[in-house]
Amino acid sequence: MALKLNIYRTIPGVTTASAATIYTAPTGYTGVVLLVNVANIGTTTRTVSLFHRRSGTDTSIAEGFPIPKNDAVNLVDGKLFLQTGDSLIIQGPSSGFADLEYVVSILETLN
């Protein structure tokens, strides 16, 4: 059976106090990150961190980025390409992490 050329993914979630993998590009595909929107639904400013992980090495995209209450931010300006096995990692603050909700939009394209 032939693999699909393009697959669109929408990944919603809530941050945690520890780093969590949002997405890992599957074998044979490149993940094109189109959007990483994080909304603060809490009553105080909260911080969020986003990382690219390749072969166990994390590269910061946004670290400790403050989001005011009742506000939102897109943490990826433009496109981010994740090669097979690369991951997108997100982490909320040590307290109030459940106040941060995210939605990630990814296009998986066949290598």
FINUZA-42906 format. One line per 2 residues: number of its first residue (from 1); their letters; for each residue x, y, z of C-alpha. Coordinates in steps of 0.2 Angstrom, whole numbers, plus 2048, in hexadecimal, padded with zeros to 3 digits. Layout:
% FINUZA-42906
NUM> a> X Y Z  ...
//
This chain:
% FINUZA-42906
1> ma> 800 800 800  807 811 7FB
3> lk> 80A 81E 808  7FF 82E 807
5> ln> 808 83D 800  802 84A 80D
7> iy> 7F9 848 81E  7F3 857 828
9> rt> 7F3 855 83B  7EB 860 848
11> ip> 7F2 85D 85A  7E9 865 868
13> gv> 7EF 864 87A  7F2 86B 88B
15> tt> 804 86F 891  80C 866 8A0
17> as> 819 86B 8AC  826 85F 8A4
19> aa> 82B 85F 892  81F 855 887
21> ti> 821 84F 875  813 856 86B
23> yt> 818 84E 85A  825 843 852
25> ap> 828 842 840  824 831 83A
27> tg> 830 826 82F  82F 82B 81D
29> yt> 827 83C 820  82D 84E 824
31> gv> 821 857 830  81E 869 82B
33> vl> 819 873 83A  80D 880 835
35> lv> 806 887 845  809 885 858
37> nv> 7FC 88F 861  7FC 890 874
39> an> 7EE 899 87D  7EF 89E 88F
41> ig> 7DD 89B 896  7E3 89F 8A8
43> tt> 7E2 8AE 8B3  7F5 8B2 8B3
45> tr> 803 8B3 8A7  80B 8A2 8A4
47> tv> 81A 89D 89A  81D 88F 88D
49> sl> 82C 887 885  82D 87F 874
51> fh> 83C 874 86E  841 86B 85E
53> rr> 849 85A 863  855 850 857
55> sg> 85F 841 85D  85C 846 86F
57> td> 862 858 86D  855 866 871
59> ts> 856 876 868  84C 884 870
61> ia> 83F 88D 865  837 896 873
63> eg> 83C 895 885  832 89C 893
65> fp> 828 8A6 888  81B 8B0 892
67> ip> 809 8AF 88C  7FD 8BC 895
69> kn> 7EC 8B6 89C  7DF 8B4 88F
71> da> 7EC 8B6 881  7F4 8AA 874
73> vn> 803 8A9 86A  809 89F 85B
75> lv> 81B 899 85F  820 895 84D
77> dg> 822 8A3 841  823 89C 830
79> kl> 826 889 82E  830 87C 838
81> fl> 835 86C 82F  837 85D 839
83> qt> 841 84F 831  83C 83C 835
85> gd> 83F 839 847  83F 84C 84C
87> sl> 833 851 85A  82A 861 860
89> ii> 82B 862 873  820 86E 87E
91> qg> 821 873 890  816 87E 89B
93> ps> 81B 886 8AB  81D 87D 8BC
95> sg> 80D 883 8C2  7FD 887 8B8
97> fa> 803 87D 8AA  7F1 877 8A6
99> dl> 7ED 88A 8A2  7F6 888 892
101> ey> 7ED 87F 883  7F5 87C 873
103> vv> 7F0 877 861  7FE 872 854
105> si> 7FB 871 842  807 865 838
107> le> 808 860 826  811 84F 824
109> tl> 818 84D 812  81F 83E 80B
111> n> 833 83E 809
//
